[in-house]
Amino acid sequence: MAIISPLTFFRFAADHSELLERLYEKRSRIIETELREYVLACRKDTDPAPQRVINQLEELGIIEPSPEATAAYEMRRPVAQLLAYLLHEYRL
């Protein structure tokens, strides 16, 4: 994974907080078609194409391919822990 600045990560998180909250609430493996549906449901007019958002989720280390399934993803544990804290303390 390339080195990503915290600013890039947090800008993406701010711009896609609804999507991140949905992914966190799922708390299990998410298949690619379901992920695309989440991206589309949370999409703003100014957002890039859905596949670009999915790529950004991977590039930023928010999700990773599931080792147990093809075309499925999981939220990375450190990101889920951060979201758990933020949702508990600040209710995004």
C-alpha positions in Angstrom: 0.0 0.0 0.0 1.3 3.4 -0.9 1.9 6.0 1.8 -1.2 8.1 2.2 -1.2 11.4 4.2 -3.6 11.6 7.1 -5.1 14.7 5.5 -6.1 12.7 2.4 -7.6 10.0 4.5 -9.6 12.4 6.7 -10.8 14.5 3.7 -12.2 11.3 2.1 -13.8 10.3 5.4 -15.4 13.7 5.8 -16.7 13.6 2.2 -18.0 10.0 2.5 -19.0 9.8 6.2 -22.5 8.4 5.4 -20.9 5.6 3.3 -18.3 4.8 6.0 -21.0 4.6 8.6 -23.0 2.2 6.5 -20.0 0.0 5.9 -19.2 0.1 9.6 -22.7 -0.9 10.5 -22.6 -3.9 8.1 -19.8 -5.4 10.3 -19.3 -8.3 8.0 -18.1 -9.2 4.6 -19.7 -7.1 1.8 -19.9 -8.4 -1.7 -18.8 -6.1 -4.5 -22.3 -5.6 -5.9 -23.6 -4.6 -2.4 -20.6 -2.2 -2.0 -21.5 -0.6 -5.3 -25.1 -0.2 -4.1 -23.9 1.5 -0.9 -21.7 3.9 -2.9 -24.5 4.8 -5.3 -27.0 5.3 -2.4 -24.6 7.7 -0.6 -23.4 9.4 -3.8 -23.4 13.2 -4.2 -23.5 14.9 -7.5 -19.9 16.0 -7.1 -18.5 12.5 -6.3 -16.4 10.7 -8.8 -17.7 7.5 -10.5 -18.7 4.7 -8.1 -15.7 2.5 -9.2 -13.3 5.4 -8.3 -14.8 5.7 -4.8 -14.4 1.9 -4.4 -10.8 2.2 -5.6 -10.2 5.0 -3.1 -11.7 2.9 -0.3 -9.0 0.3 -1.1 -6.2 2.7 -1.7 -6.8 4.5 1.6 -6.8 1.2 3.5 -10.5 1.5 4.6 -11.5 -1.8 3.0 -9.5 -4.8 1.9 -10.4 -7.9 -0.2 -11.8 -10.6 1.9 -9.4 -13.6 2.1 -12.3 -16.0 2.4 -14.3 -14.9 -0.7 -14.0 -13.7 -4.2 -15.4 -10.2 -5.1 -15.9 -9.4 -1.5 -14.5 -6.8 0.9 -14.1 -6.2 4.7 -13.5 -3.0 6.6 -10.0 -3.1 8.0 -10.0 -3.5 11.8 -8.1 -0.2 12.6 -10.6 1.8 10.6 -13.6 0.0 12.2 -12.1 0.7 15.6 -11.7 4.4 14.8 -15.3 4.6 13.5 -16.5 2.8 16.6 -14.8 5.4 18.8 -16.1 8.3 16.7 -19.6 7.1 16.5 -19.7 6.4 20.2 -18.1 9.6 21.3 -19.4 12.1 18.7 -22.2 10.3 16.8 -21.2 11.3 13.3 
